[in-house]
Amino acid sequence: MRLRFIGIDPDTGKNGSPTAWVDLETADILIQSYTADEETRAQCVENPAPGHVKGIPDHETVVRIPARLVPVLREACDAAERAQL
């Protein structure tokens, strides 16, 4: 796996900064961010994707992405698209 660092949350310090990378072999986007709190997780469970059962599978989690990271995610999406070509 070869990862390309895309960017971090511009408003955080040296610890725990939400971060985005792109896997250059699969074009997957990897995100480090805040773990959603129980209230948020419960809301996600109660509002499942259409056609899906309620619940969060054991191999998945809910991650909260701060809005200020949107420009970094746009760049990550562009990089992922380029990696697929």
DSSP file (Angstrom, degrees, kcal/mol; ACC not computed):
  #  RESIDUE AA STRUCTURE BP1 BP2  ACC     N-H-->O    O-->H-N    N-H-->O    O-->H-N    TCO  KAPPA ALPHA  PHI   PSI    X-CA   Y-CA   Z-CA
    1    1 A M              0   0    0      0, 0.0     2,-0.5     0, 0.0    22,-0.0   0.000 360.0 360.0 360.0 128.4    0.0    0.0    0.0
    2    2 A R        -     0   0    0      2,-0.0    22,-3.3     0, 0.0    23,-0.4  -0.969 360.0-161.1-115.2 118.7    1.3    3.4   -1.0
    3    3 A L  E     -A   23   0A   0     -2,-0.5     2,-0.6    20,-0.2    20,-0.2  -0.798   8.4-153.8-102.2 140.6   -0.4    6.4    0.7
    4    4 A R  E     -A   22   0A   0     18,-2.7    18,-1.9    -2,-0.4     2,-0.2  -0.962  20.9-131.4-109.2 119.6   -0.3    9.9   -0.5
    5    5 A F  E     +A   21   0A   0     -2,-0.6    16,-0.2    16,-0.2     3,-0.1  -0.525  27.6 177.4 -66.6 131.0   -0.8   12.5    2.3
    6    6 A I  E     -     0   0A   0     14,-2.7     2,-0.3     1,-0.3    15,-0.2   0.828  47.7 -64.0-103.0 -50.6   -3.5   15.0    1.2
    7    7 A G  E     -A   20   0A   0     13,-1.4    13,-2.4    66,-0.0    -1,-0.3  -0.970  36.0-118.2 174.4 171.4   -3.9   17.3    4.1
    8    8 A I  E     -A   19   0A   0     -2,-0.3    11,-0.2    11,-0.2    64,-0.0  -0.835  49.2 -76.1-125.9 164.8   -5.0   17.9    7.7
    9    9 A D    >   -     0   0    0      9,-2.3     3,-1.4    -2,-0.3    60,-0.1  -0.462  42.0-145.5 -58.0 120.0   -7.6   20.0    9.4
   10   10 A P  T 3  S+     0   0    0      0, 0.0    -1,-0.2     0, 0.0    59,-0.0   0.654  91.2  58.0 -69.2 -13.8   -6.1   23.5    9.2
   11   11 A D  T 3  S+     0   0    0      2,-0.0     2,-0.3    57,-0.0    -2,-0.1   0.262  90.6  85.1-102.5  13.0   -7.5   24.6   12.6
   12   12 A T    <   -     0   0    0     -3,-1.4     4,-0.1     1,-0.2     5,-0.1  -0.718  67.6-129.7-112.4 165.9   -5.9   21.9   14.8
   13   13 A G        -     0   0    0      2,-0.3    -1,-0.2    -2,-0.3     4,-0.1   0.339  52.7 -60.6 -87.5-140.9   -2.5   21.7   16.5
   14   14 A K  S    S+     0   0    0      2,-0.1     2,-0.4     1,-0.0     3,-0.1   0.591 112.3  64.2 -87.6 -12.5    0.1   18.9   16.5
   15   15 A N  S    S-     0   0    0      1,-0.2    -2,-0.3     0, 0.0    -1,-0.0  -0.930 107.7  -2.2-118.9 136.8   -2.1   16.2   18.0
   16   16 A G  S    S+     0   0    0     -2,-0.4    -1,-0.2     1,-0.2    -2,-0.1   0.715  74.4 169.2  69.4  24.2   -5.3   14.5   16.8
   17   17 A S        -     0   0    0     -3,-0.1    -1,-0.2    -4,-0.1     2,-0.1  -0.552  42.1-114.1 -73.2 125.7   -5.7   16.5   13.6
   18   18 A P        -     0   0    0      0, 0.0    -9,-2.3     0, 0.0     2,-0.3  -0.405  47.5-172.7 -55.5 131.9   -8.3   15.1   11.2
   19   19 A T  E     -AB   8  32A   0     13,-2.1    13,-2.6   -11,-0.2     2,-0.4  -0.927  19.7-151.4-135.8 150.4   -6.2   13.9    8.2
   20   20 A A  E     +AB   7  31A   0    -13,-2.4   -14,-2.7    -2,-0.3   -13,-1.4  -0.983  15.6 171.4-127.5 139.8   -6.8   12.6    4.7
   21   21 A W  E     -AB   5  30A   0      9,-2.3     9,-2.4    -2,-0.4     2,-0.4  -0.906  22.2-138.8-132.7 162.4   -4.7   10.2    2.5
   22   22 A V  E     -AB   4  29A   0    -18,-1.9   -18,-2.7    -2,-0.3     2,-0.7  -0.997  17.3-131.4-122.7 132.5   -5.3    8.5   -0.8
   23   23 A D  E  >  -A    3   0A   0      5,-2.9     4,-2.7    -2,-0.4     5,-0.3  -0.740  16.4-155.8 -78.7 114.6   -4.1    4.9   -1.4
   24   24 A L  T  4 S+     0   0    0    -22,-3.3    -1,-0.2    -2,-0.7   -21,-0.1   0.636  88.7  50.6 -72.2 -13.6   -2.3    5.1   -4.7
   25   25 A E  T  4 S+     0   0    0    -23,-0.4    -1,-0.2     3,-0.1   -22,-0.1   0.808 127.6  18.5 -91.2 -33.5   -2.9    1.5   -5.5
   26   26 A T  T  4 S-     0   0    0     -3,-0.2    -2,-0.2     2,-0.1     3,-0.1   0.559  92.8-128.0-112.3 -12.8   -6.6    1.2   -4.9
   27   27 A A     <  +     0   0    0     -4,-2.7    -3,-0.1     1,-0.3     2,-0.1   0.607  56.9 151.1  67.7  15.0   -7.7    5.0   -5.0
   28   28 A D        -     0   0    0     -5,-0.3    -5,-2.9    -6,-0.0     2,-0.5  -0.465  44.4-130.4 -71.1 148.8   -9.4    4.5   -1.6
   29   29 A I  E     -B   22   0A   0     -7,-0.2     2,-0.4    -2,-0.1    -7,-0.2  -0.891  19.0-157.6-100.9 130.1   -9.6    7.6    0.6
   30   30 A L  E     -B   21   0A   0     -9,-2.4    -9,-2.3    -2,-0.5     2,-0.4  -0.914   8.5-166.7-110.6 135.4   -8.4    7.1    4.2
   31   31 A I  E     -B   20   0A   0     -2,-0.4     2,-0.5   -11,-0.2   -11,-0.2  -0.974  15.1-166.1-126.3 131.1   -9.6    9.4    6.9
   32   32 A Q  E     +B   19   0A   0    -13,-2.6   -13,-2.1    -2,-0.4     2,-0.3  -0.979  40.9 127.5-106.5 124.6   -8.4   10.0   10.4
   33   33 A S        -     0   0    0     -2,-0.5     2,-0.2   -15,-0.2    32,-0.1  -0.852  57.6 -45.5-157.8-166.6  -11.0   12.0   12.4
   34   34 A Y  E     -C   64   0B   0     30,-1.2    30,-2.8    -2,-0.3     2,-0.3  -0.504  52.1-119.0 -77.3 137.5  -13.1   12.1   15.5
   35   35 A T  E     -C   63   0B   0     28,-0.2    28,-0.2    -2,-0.2    -1,-0.1  -0.602  37.2-111.3 -71.4 132.4  -15.1    9.1   16.6
   36   36 A A        -     0   0    0     26,-1.9    26,-0.1    -2,-0.3    -1,-0.1  -0.369  32.5-117.1 -65.2 143.7  -18.8    9.9   16.6
   37   37 A D     >  -     0   0    0      1,-0.1     4,-2.5    -2,-0.0     5,-0.2  -0.252  30.8 -98.2 -76.3 171.2  -20.4   10.1   20.0
   38   38 A E  H  > S+     0   0    0      1,-0.2     4,-2.6     2,-0.2     5,-0.2   0.857 122.5  54.6 -61.7 -37.6  -23.2    7.7   21.1
   39   39 A E  H  > S+     0   0    0      2,-0.2     4,-2.0     1,-0.2    -1,-0.2   0.925 110.9  45.5 -62.6 -43.6  -26.0   10.2   20.3
   40   40 A T  H  > S+     0   0    0      2,-0.2     4,-2.2     1,-0.2    -2,-0.2   0.919 112.6  50.5 -65.1 -43.8  -24.7   10.6   16.7
   41   41 A R  H  X S+     0   0    0     -4,-2.5     4,-2.3     1,-0.2    -2,-0.2   0.906 109.3  51.6 -60.4 -41.8  -24.2    6.8   16.3
   42   42 A A  H  X S+     0   0    0     -4,-2.6     4,-2.3     1,-0.2    -1,-0.2   0.899 108.3  51.2 -63.0 -40.6  -27.8    6.3   17.6
   43   43 A Q  H  X S+     0   0    0     -4,-2.0     4,-0.9     1,-0.2    -1,-0.2   0.898 109.6  50.4 -62.5 -40.2  -29.1    8.8   15.0
   44   44 A C  H  < S+     0   0    0     -4,-2.2     3,-0.4     1,-0.2    -2,-0.2   0.893 110.3  49.8 -64.6 -39.4  -27.2    7.0   12.3
   45   45 A V  H  < S+     0   0    0     -4,-2.3    10,-0.3     1,-0.2    -2,-0.2   0.901 111.3  48.7 -65.1 -40.9  -28.7    3.7   13.4
   46   46 A E  H  < S+     0   0    0     -4,-2.3    -1,-0.2     1,-0.3    -2,-0.2   0.631 114.4  47.0 -75.8 -13.2  -32.2    5.1   13.4
   47   47 A N  S  < S+     0   0    0     -4,-0.9    -1,-0.3    -3,-0.4    -2,-0.1  -0.553  81.7 177.2-126.1  66.3  -31.8    6.6    9.9
   48   48 A P        -     0   0    0      0, 0.0     3,-0.1     0, 0.0     6,-0.1  -0.197  40.9 -87.6 -69.9 161.8  -30.3    3.8    7.8
   49   49 A A    >   -     0   0    0      4,-0.2     3,-2.3     1,-0.1    -5,-0.0  -0.402  63.0 -83.2 -61.6 143.6  -29.5    4.0    4.2
   50   50 A P  T 3  S+     0   0    0      0, 0.0    -1,-0.1     0, 0.0     3,-0.1  -0.246 117.7  15.8 -53.5 132.5  -32.6    3.1    2.1
   51   51 A G  T 3  S+     0   0    0      1,-0.3     2,-0.3    -3,-0.1    -2,-0.1   0.427 104.7 109.9  84.4  -1.2  -32.8   -0.7    1.7
   52   52 A H    <   -     0   0    0     -3,-2.3    -1,-0.3     1,-0.0     2,-0.1  -0.761  69.9-113.4-106.4 153.3  -30.4   -1.4    4.6
   53   53 A V        -     0   0    0     -2,-0.3    -4,-0.2     1,-0.1     2,-0.1  -0.441  41.7 -93.9 -77.4 157.5  -31.1   -2.9    8.0
   54   54 A K  S    S+     0   0    0     -2,-0.1     2,-0.1    -6,-0.1    -9,-0.1  -0.401  82.1  60.5 -68.4 148.4  -30.7   -0.8   11.1
   55   55 A G  S    S-     0   0    0    -10,-0.3   -13,-0.0   -11,-0.1    -2,-0.0  -0.373  77.6 -95.7 121.0 163.3  -27.3   -1.0   12.8
   56   56 A I        -     0   0    0     -2,-0.1     6,-0.1     4,-0.1    -2,-0.1  -0.975  43.8-122.1-115.8 115.8  -23.6   -0.4   12.3
   57   57 A P    >   -     0   0    0      0, 0.0     3,-2.1     0, 0.0    -2,-0.1  -0.166  22.3-113.8 -57.7 152.3  -21.8   -3.6   11.3
   58   58 A D  T 3  S+     0   0    0      1,-0.3    -2,-0.0     3,-0.0     0, 0.0   0.778 116.7  54.5 -58.2 -28.1  -18.9   -4.6   13.6
   59   59 A H  T 3  S+     0   0    0      2,-0.0    -1,-0.3     0, 0.0     2,-0.3   0.365 106.8  61.6 -90.4   6.7  -16.4   -4.0   10.8
   60   60 A E    <   -     0   0    0     -3,-2.1     2,-0.3    -4,-0.0    -4,-0.1  -0.819  59.1-173.7-125.7 166.5  -17.6   -0.3   10.3
   61   61 A T        -     0   0    0     -2,-0.3     2,-0.5     2,-0.0    -2,-0.0  -0.934  29.2-108.6-148.5 170.8  -17.8    2.8   12.4
   62   62 A V        -     0   0    0     -2,-0.3   -26,-1.9   -26,-0.1     2,-0.4  -0.938  32.9-167.4-106.8 127.0  -19.2    6.3   12.2
   63   63 A V  E     -C   35   0B   0     -2,-0.5     2,-0.6   -28,-0.2   -28,-0.2  -0.945  15.1-138.7-116.7 133.2  -16.6    9.0   11.8
   64   64 A R  E     -C   34   0B   0    -30,-2.8   -30,-1.2    -2,-0.4    -2,-0.0  -0.823  16.2-162.3 -92.8 122.7  -17.3   12.7   12.3
   65   65 A I        -     0   0    0     -2,-0.6   -32,-0.1   -32,-0.1     2,-0.1  -0.919  20.7-125.2-104.6 119.7  -15.6   14.9    9.7
   66   66 A P    >   -     0   0    0      0, 0.0     3,-2.5     0, 0.0     4,-0.2  -0.388  17.2-124.5 -65.3 141.5  -15.3   18.6   10.6
   67   67 A A  G >  S+     0   0    0      1,-0.3     3,-1.9     2,-0.2    -2,-0.0   0.805 109.0  66.9 -56.0 -31.2  -16.8   20.9    7.9
   68   68 A R  G 3  S+     0   0    0      1,-0.3    -1,-0.3     2,-0.1     4,-0.2   0.621  91.9  63.4 -69.3  -9.0  -13.5   22.8    7.7
   69   69 A L  G <> S+     0   0    0     -3,-2.5     4,-2.2     1,-0.2     3,-0.4   0.483  73.7  97.8 -89.2  -3.6  -11.9   19.6    6.3
   70   70 A V  H <> S+     0   0    0     -3,-1.9     4,-2.5     1,-0.2     5,-0.2   0.890  79.4  52.5 -54.6 -45.4  -14.2   19.7    3.2
   71   71 A P  H  > S+     0   0    0      0, 0.0     4,-1.9     0, 0.0    -1,-0.2   0.892 110.1  49.5 -59.6 -36.4  -11.5   21.4    1.0
   72   72 A V  H  > S+     0   0    0     -3,-0.4     4,-2.3    -4,-0.2    -2,-0.2   0.900 110.4  50.5 -66.8 -40.0   -9.0   18.6    1.9
   73   73 A L  H  X S+     0   0    0     -4,-2.2     4,-2.8     2,-0.2    -1,-0.2   0.877 107.1  53.9 -66.3 -37.2  -11.7   16.0    1.1
   74   74 A R  H  X S+     0   0    0     -4,-2.5     4,-2.3     2,-0.2    -1,-0.2   0.930 110.3  46.9 -60.1 -43.9  -12.3   17.6   -2.3
   75   75 A E  H  X S+     0   0    0     -4,-1.9     4,-2.5     2,-0.2    -2,-0.2   0.897 111.2  51.7 -64.2 -39.8   -8.6   17.3   -3.0
   76   76 A A  H  X S+     0   0    0     -4,-2.3     4,-2.5     2,-0.2    -2,-0.2   0.905 109.1  50.5 -63.5 -41.4   -8.6   13.7   -1.8
   77   77 A C  H  X S+     0   0    0     -4,-2.8     4,-2.3     2,-0.2    -2,-0.2   0.921 111.0  48.5 -62.5 -43.3  -11.5   12.9   -4.1
   78   78 A D  H  X S+     0   0    0     -4,-2.3     4,-2.3     1,-0.2    -2,-0.2   0.923 112.3  48.7 -61.3 -44.5   -9.6   14.5   -7.1
   79   79 A A  H  X S+     0   0    0     -4,-2.5     4,-2.2     1,-0.2    -2,-0.2   0.883 110.4  51.6 -64.2 -38.5   -6.5   12.6   -6.2
   80   80 A A  H  X S+     0   0    0     -4,-2.5     4,-1.1     2,-0.2    -1,-0.2   0.908 109.5  49.4 -65.2 -41.7   -8.4    9.3   -6.0
   81   81 A E  H  X S+     0   0    0     -4,-2.3     4,-0.6     1,-0.2     3,-0.5   0.919 111.8  48.6 -63.0 -42.7  -10.0    9.9   -9.4
   82   82 A R  H >< S+     0   0    0     -4,-2.3     3,-1.1     1,-0.2    -2,-0.2   0.882 106.7  57.1 -64.4 -37.2   -6.6   10.6  -10.9
   83   83 A A  H 3< S+     0   0    0     -4,-2.2    -1,-0.2     1,-0.3    -2,-0.2   0.766 101.2  57.8 -65.8 -25.5   -5.2    7.4   -9.2
   84   84 A Q  H 3<        0   0    0     -4,-1.1    -1,-0.3    -3,-0.5    -2,-0.2   0.667 360.0 360.0 -78.6 -16.9   -7.8    5.3  -11.0
   85   85 A L    <<        0   0    0     -3,-1.1    -1,-0.2    -4,-0.6    -2,-0.1   0.494 360.0 360.0 -75.7 360.0   -6.7    6.4  -14.5
